[in-house]
Amino acid sequence: MKTSTGHIGVGMGVGLVLANMIGAGVLLSAGFMAESMGPGEILLSWVFGLVVALCGTRAYGFVAAVSQKSGGEYRYLTDYLHPFAGFLAGASSLVLGFAAPIAVDAIAIGSYASILGAPMPPRFIGAVVVVTLALVHTWGFRTSDRIQNLLVIGKLLALLAFVAVGFAYGSSAWPTWTPAETRNSFPVEAFFANQYWIVFAFAGWNAAIYAAAEFRDPLRDVPRAMFLGCALVGLLYLLVNWIFVANMTAEMGRVVYDYETTRITLGHAIMERLLGTQGAVFASVLVILAFLAAISAMTFVGPRVYAEMGRDGVLPEFFAGTSEKPPWAATALQTAIALIFLLRSDVLSAVGVVGALLMLSSAATCLCVFAIHRRPDLPNASRLDRLAAGAYIFAMSWCIWLGWSTFGGDVLSVGGVILAAALLFSWRRRRPTVEPR
């Protein structure tokens, strides 16, 4: 059995999952979904999304226990499916998986800080946040761990306060509003197409795999961290969305369509309705905390992917770093790309692109369960592992198919860029010059 001298326990692993998952997605999604679905259908879609995500954690947990290496999808797809699949996942992570969401979150922090009275331009504030957190996470493991844990605790307490306010001051009756789009039957296509929003909101349940080798007990704690973190966030999301559907109307939900210019989420609208102006300020603070913790978590885990790529020779060797300190060169690369993305941010296109990317890469990773099961030199996957992997692959495939009409153009526009990057990495491929952990 592989031994580890890592610094991450199951508690911090759960914290990484919480920090990566909880963001603005849950504060926006119900508003968009209210166009085509009613209250019960919105809640049911979140239950479906949680079940699918938990299937993903089960499948990923098996692969993580077999591998016990950092690098996430890049590592697993390279080792168990095909190196080119790993190149695609690595290239996608480099550009869209972490750098782009960091930029989107950073510009949002700047916007909310400006709304609260900060005198500096939003993009400048966002850039300062990105650079500061990059420095924090390259200073040393202890500093990185402490700052990350503090941000997670702050974000979790703020979201719990949001839920408490909703139950104390909001409606407890079953909502009677109807969606803007009229229909006479269950909206099957809208139900699955809107999973893009839920996948976007659930993004991050797999955060522990990116730093798996840094866990004290990767075999036990990585699967536990993913499952517990995903289950906790999923239950919290159901509570938040109950507060939304119980206190909103379909017309109120439309405030999210102006988010790019007003930075008003459905959470702002609900809190302002329940508490007045102070409620809107509280919602802004909540969103800032959520984004800070999310950027911190992505800055922590993303460079572990590029470090693995450096060890394999896909990226220059100096990105691999050492086991004594966080990978500073990989962190600098991700930070530079994120700062470039700060020049332009669009949440709607980000949902389409990142949502489709997450669906494709996570479904491909679940295929690793079956690939490992067929190899005589590796452990056999249990029936439950294979069932969970199969269910996840089917759900993601169905959602991609039905959501293509909504987000297909955004996904297609970056497909060529990802493929070109993967081909470049493939051309650079050489024999590893650094011993993998």
C-alpha positions in Angstrom: 0.0 0.0 0.0 1.2 3.5 -0.9 2.4 5.5 2.1 2.0 9.3 2.3 3.6 12.1 4.3 0.9 14.6 3.1 -0.5 17.5 5.0 -4.2 17.2 4.1 -6.7 15.4 6.3 -10.3 14.5 5.5 -11.5 17.7 7.2 -9.5 20.0 4.9 -10.4 17.7 2.0 -14.1 18.4 2.7 -13.2 22.1 3.0 -11.6 22.0 -0.4 -14.8 20.5 -1.9 -17.0 23.0 -0.1 -14.9 26.0 -1.2 -14.8 24.8 -4.9 -18.5 24.0 -5.0 -20.2 26.9 -3.3 -20.3 30.0 -5.7 -22.6 32.3 -7.5 -24.1 29.4 -9.5 -26.6 28.5 -6.8 -27.5 32.2 -6.4 -28.3 32.6 -10.1 -29.6 29.3 -11.4 -33.1 29.3 -10.0 -33.8 32.6 -11.8 -32.9 31.2 -15.2 -34.7 27.9 -14.5 -37.9 29.7 -13.6 -38.4 30.6 -17.2 -39.3 27.0 -18.1 -39.9 25.2 -14.8 -42.1 25.6 -11.8 -41.1 25.4 -8.1 -41.5 21.6 -7.7 -39.6 20.9 -10.9 -36.8 23.2 -9.9 -36.4 21.4 -6.6 -36.6 18.0 -8.3 -33.9 19.0 -10.7 -31.6 19.8 -7.8 -32.3 16.4 -6.2 -31.5 14.8 -9.6 -28.3 16.8 -9.8 -27.3 15.8 -6.3 -27.9 12.1 -7.0 -25.9 12.2 -10.2 -23.0 14.1 -8.5 -23.0 11.5 -5.7 -22.7 8.8 -8.4 -19.8 10.7 -9.7 -18.1 10.8 -6.3 -18.5 7.0 -5.9 -16.9 6.4 -9.3 -14.2 8.9 -8.8 -13.5 7.6 -5.3 -12.7 4.1 -6.8 -10.3 5.6 -9.4 -8.7 7.9 -6.8 -8.2 4.9 -4.4 -6.4 3.0 -7.2 -4.3 5.9 -8.3 -3.6 7.9 -5.1 -1.8 10.5 -7.3 -2.5 14.2 -7.8 -3.5 15.7 -11.1 -7.2 14.8 -11.3 -8.7 14.0 -14.7 -5.4 14.5 -16.5 -3.7 11.9 -14.4 -6.5 9.3 -14.5 -7.3 9.6 -18.2 -3.6 9.5 -19.1 -2.9 6.4 -16.9 -6.1 4.4 -17.5 -7.7 5.4 -20.8 -5.3 7.1 -23.3 -2.6 9.8 -23.0 -4.4 11.9 -25.6 -7.5 11.9 -23.5 -5.3 13.1 -20.7 -3.9 15.9 -22.9 -7.4 17.1 -23.7 -8.3 17.1 -20.0 -5.1 18.9 -19.1 -5.4 21.5 -21.8 -9.1 22.1 -20.8 -8.2 22.5 -17.2 -5.4 24.9 -18.0 -7.6 27.3 -19.9 -11.2 26.7 -18.9 -11.3 24.4 -15.9 -9.6 26.9 -13.5 -8.2 30.1 -15.0 -11.5 31.2 -16.7 -13.6 30.6 -13.6 -11.0 32.4 -11.4 -11.3 35.4 -13.7 -15.1 35.3 -13.7 -15.2 35.2 -9.9 -12.5 37.9 -9.5 -14.3 40.4 -11.7 -17.5 39.7 -9.7 -15.6 40.4 -6.4 -14.5 43.7 -7.8 -18.0 44.6 -8.9 -19.5 43.8 -5.5 -16.8 45.6 -3.7 -17.5 48.7 -5.8 -21.2 48.4 -5.0 -20.3 48.4 -1.3 -18.2 51.5 -1.8 -14.7 50.4 -2.7 -13.0 53.3 -4.6 -10.9 51.2 -7.0 -12.1 49.9 -10.4 -13.6 46.4 -10.3 -11.1 44.7 -12.6 -8.2 46.2 -10.6 -9.7 44.8 -7.3 -10.2 41.4 -9.0 -6.6 41.4 -10.2 -5.3 42.2 -6.7 -7.4 39.3 -5.3 -6.0 36.8 -7.8 -2.4 37.8 -7.3 -2.7 38.0 -3.5 -4.2 34.5 -3.3 -1.6 33.1 -5.7 1.1 34.5 -3.4 -0.6 33.0 -0.3 -0.7 29.5 -1.9 2.9 29.6 -3.0 4.2 30.8 0.4 4.1 27.4 2.1 1.7 24.5 2.9 0.9 25.8 6.4 0.0 29.3 5.4 -1.9 28.0 2.4 -3.9 25.5 4.5 -4.8 28.1 7.2 -6.0 30.7 4.8 -8.1 28.2 2.8 -9.7 26.8 5.9 -10.6 30.3 7.2 -12.2 31.3 3.9 -14.2 28.0 3.8 -15.5 28.6 7.4 -16.5 32.2 6.6 -18.3 31.2 3.4 -20.1 28.3 5.1 -21.3 30.5 8.0 -22.5 33.2 5.7 -24.5 30.7 3.6 -26.0 29.2 6.7 -27.0 32.7 7.9 -28.7 33.2 4.5 -30.7 30.0 5.1 -31.6 31.0 8.6 -32.9 34.4 7.5 -34.9 32.8 4.8 -36.6 30.4 7.2 -37.1 33.1 9.9 -38.5 35.9 7.6 -39.6 34.1 4.5 -42.7 32.2 3.4 -43.2 28.6 4.5 -46.2 27.9 2.2 -45.8 25.9 -0.9 -45.4 28.3 -3.8 -48.1 28.7 -6.5 -46.3 30.7 -9.1 -45.9 29.3 -12.6 -43.0 29.5 -15.1 -42.9 32.2 -17.8 -43.2 29.6 -20.6 -46.6 27.9 -20.8 -46.7 24.1 -21.2 -49.1 21.3 -20.5 -46.7 18.5 -19.5 -43.5 17.9 -17.6 -40.7 19.9 -19.3 -38.3 17.0 -20.0 -36.0 18.9 -22.4 -35.9 21.9 -20.1 -35.3 19.7 -17.1 -32.1 18.1 -18.6 -30.9 21.3 -20.4 -31.0 23.1 -17.1 -28.7 20.6 -15.6 -26.0 22.7 -17.1 -26.7 25.3 -14.4 -26.7 22.6 -11.7 -23.5 21.0 -13.0 -22.0 24.5 -12.9 -23.2 25.0 -9.3 -22.0 21.5 -8.3 -18.6 22.0 -10.0 -15.9 21.2 -7.5 -17.2 18.0 -5.9 -14.1 16.4 -7.3 -11.6 19.0 -5.9 -9.9 16.5 -3.6 -8.5 14.4 -6.5 -6.3 17.3 -7.7 -4.1 17.1 -4.6 -4.7 13.5 -3.8 -1.0 12.7 -3.2 -0.9 15.4 -0.5 -3.5 13.7 1.7 -2.2 11.9 4.7 -4.2 8.8 3.8 -5.2 9.1 0.1 -6.8 5.7 -0.1 -9.3 6.5 2.6 -9.7 10.3 2.8 -10.0 11.3 -0.9 -13.2 9.3 -1.5 -14.6 10.4 1.9 -13.8 14.1 1.3 -15.6 14.0 -2.1 -18.7 12.2 -0.9 -19.1 14.1 2.4 -18.4 17.5 0.8 -20.8 16.9 -2.1 -23.6 15.6 0.2 -23.3 18.5 2.6 -23.3 21.1 -0.2 -26.2 19.3 -2.0 -28.4 19.4 1.1 -27.5 23.1 1.6 -28.3 23.8 -2.0 -31.8 22.2 -1.6 -32.4 24.5 1.4 -31.3 27.6 -0.5 -33.5 26.7 -3.5 -36.5 26.1 -1.2 -36.0 29.7 0.1 -35.8 30.9 -3.5 -38.9 29.2 -4.9 -40.9 29.9 -1.7 -40.3 33.7 -1.9 -39.9 34.5 -5.6 -42.0 34.8 -8.7 -41.1 34.0 -12.3 -40.9 37.7 -12.9 -38.5 38.3 -10.0 -36.3 35.5 -11.3 -35.6 37.6 -14.4 -33.2 39.8 -12.5 -30.5 37.3 -13.2 -30.6 38.1 -16.9 -29.1 41.5 -16.1 -26.4 40.1 -13.8 -23.5 41.0 -16.1 -24.3 44.7 -15.7 -26.1 45.0 -12.3 -24.4 42.1 -10.4 -27.8 41.4 -8.8 -28.4 37.8 -8.1 -31.6 36.1 -7.1 -30.2 35.9 -3.6 -29.9 39.8 -3.6 -33.5 40.1 -4.7 -34.8 37.7 -2.1 -32.8 39.2 0.8 -33.8 42.7 -0.2 -37.4 41.6 -0.2 -37.1 40.0 3.3 -34.8 42.5 5.0 -34.7 45.6 2.9 -31.4 47.4 1.9 -29.5 45.6 4.7 -30.5 42.3 3.1 -29.0 43.3 -0.2 -25.7 44.3 1.5 -25.6 41.0 3.3 -26.1 39.2 0.0 -23.2 41.1 -1.5 -20.9 40.1 1.4 -22.0 36.5 1.1 -21.2 36.5 -2.6 -17.8 38.1 -2.0 -16.9 35.4 0.6 -18.1 32.7 -1.7 -16.0 33.9 -4.6 -12.9 34.5 -2.4 -13.0 30.9 -1.1 -13.7 29.6 -4.6 -10.7 31.5 -6.1 -8.5 30.3 -3.2 -9.5 26.7 -3.7 -9.0 26.8 -7.4 -5.6 28.5 -6.9 -4.7 25.7 -4.5 -5.8 22.7 -6.6 -5.4 23.8 -10.2 -1.6 24.0 -10.3 -1.4 20.4 -9.1 -2.7 19.4 -12.5 0.0 21.4 -14.3 2.7 20.0 -11.9 1.7 16.5 -13.0 1.9 17.6 -16.6 5.4 18.9 -15.9 6.4 15.6 -14.4 5.2 13.8 -17.6 7.0 16.2 -19.9 3.8 17.6 -21.3 4.8 21.0 -19.9 8.3 22.2 -19.2 9.9 20.3 -16.3 10.2 23.3 -14.0 6.4 23.3 -13.6 6.6 20.0 -11.7 8.0 21.8 -8.6 9.1 19.8 -5.5 7.3 17.9 -2.7 8.7 20.5 -0.1 6.7 23.5 -1.3 3.6 24.2 -3.4 4.2 24.3 -7.2 5.0 28.0 -7.6 5.7 28.0 -11.4 2.4 26.2 -12.1 0.6 28.6 -9.9 2.2 31.5 -11.7 1.1 30.1 -15.1 -2.5 29.7 -14.0 -2.5 33.2 -12.4 -1.2 34.7 -15.6 -3.9 33.1 -17.7 -6.6 34.1 -15.2 -5.4 37.8 -15.4 -5.7 37.6 -19.2 -9.2 36.4 -18.8 -10.0 39.3 -16.6 -10.2 41.4 -19.7 -13.4 39.7 -20.6 -15.9 37.8 -18.4 -19.3 36.5 -19.4 -21.2 34.2 -16.9 -23.7 32.9 -19.5 -21.0 31.6 -21.9 -18.9 30.4 -19.0 -21.8 28.2 -17.8 -22.1 26.7 -21.3 -18.4 26.1 -21.8 -17.4 25.1 -18.3 -20.6 23.0 -17.8 -20.0 21.1 -21.0 -16.3 20.7 -20.2 -17.1 19.3 -16.8 -19.7 16.9 -18.2 -17.3 15.6 -20.8 -14.2 15.2 -18.7 -16.0 13.8 -15.7 -17.9 11.3 -17.9 -14.6 10.2 -19.5 -13.0 9.8 -16.1 -15.9 7.5 -15.0 -15.0 5.4 -18.0 -11.7 4.7 -16.2 -13.7 2.6 -13.7 -14.4 0.1 -16.4 -10.9 0.3 -17.9 -9.4 -0.4 -14.5 -11.8 -3.3 -13.9 -10.6 -5.0 -17.0 -6.9 -4.8 -16.2 -5.7 -7.9 -14.3 -2.9 -5.9 -12.6 -5.3 -3.5 -10.9 -8.1 -3.9 -8.3 -11.6 -4.9 -9.6 -14.3 -2.4 -9.4 -17.4 -3.4 -7.3 -20.8 -3.7 -8.9 -21.8 -0.5 -7.1 -18.8 1.3 -8.5 -19.6 0.3 -12.0 -23.3 1.1 -11.6 -22.5 4.5 -10.3 -20.1 5.2 -13.1 -22.6 4.0 -15.7 -25.4 6.1 -14.3 -23.2 9.2 -14.3 -22.0 8.6 -17.9 -25.6 8.2 -19.1 -26.8 11.2 -17.2 -24.0 13.5 -18.5 -24.5 12.2 -22.1 -28.2 12.9 -22.0 -27.7 16.3 -20.6 -25.1 17.3 -23.2 -27.4 16.1 -26.0 -30.5 18.0 -24.7 -28.5 21.1 -23.7 -26.7 21.5 -27.0 -29.4 23.7 -28.5 -28.9 26.2 -25.6 -25.1 26.1 -25.2 -23.8 24.3 -28.3 -22.4 27.4 -29.9 -20.4 28.5 -26.9 -19.0 25.0 -26.5 -18.1 24.7 -30.2 -16.4 28.0 -30.2 -13.7 26.8 -27.8 -13.5 23.2 -29.0 -10.9 24.1 -31.7 -8.8 25.9 -29.1 -8.8 23.0 -26.7 -8.0 20.5 -29.5 -5.1 22.7 -30.7 -3.7 23.0 -27.2 -4.0 19.2 -26.8 -2.2 18.6 -30.1 0.6 21.0 -29.0 0.9 19.1 -25.7 1.0 15.8 -27.6 3.8 17.2 -29.8 5.8 18.1 -26.7 5.3 14.7 -25.1 8.5 13.0 -24.1 9.8 10.5 -21.5 9.2 11.7 -17.9 12.3 13.2 -16.4 10.9 13.5 -12.9 9.9 10.6 -10.8 6.1 10.6 -10.4 4.8 10.5 -6.8 
